Amino acid sequence: MYKRKPPAERDGRWPDNHLFPHQTVELAVKLNPKRFMPIHWGAYPLALHAWNEPVLESIPMAQKLGLNPLTPLIGQVFDVDTLTSSWFQNT
């Protein structure tokens, strides 16, 4: 089972519908998942920030707190043991 929380649109109009990256990490730490997989980022051009900004912010915070990130490519078949990379950093 994956424990997931969306890392939020950065636009101030979204706080009742989304979590911001730091909130996502804080909740993940409390849930103590085997892997940390941010979801619902980079899918739609609705935000006023770069498409990868939420994951670029949340992954380092998560790693600093001991969470193991899972960042599959869009459309990639994966499971909790899939090795993934930081592909979103250089795009």
Secondary structure, 3 states (H helix, E strand, C coil): CCCCCCCCCCCCCCCCCCCCHHHHHHHHHHHCCCCECCCCCCCCCCCCCCCCHHHHHHHHHHHHCCCCECCCCCCCCCCCCCCCCCHHHHC
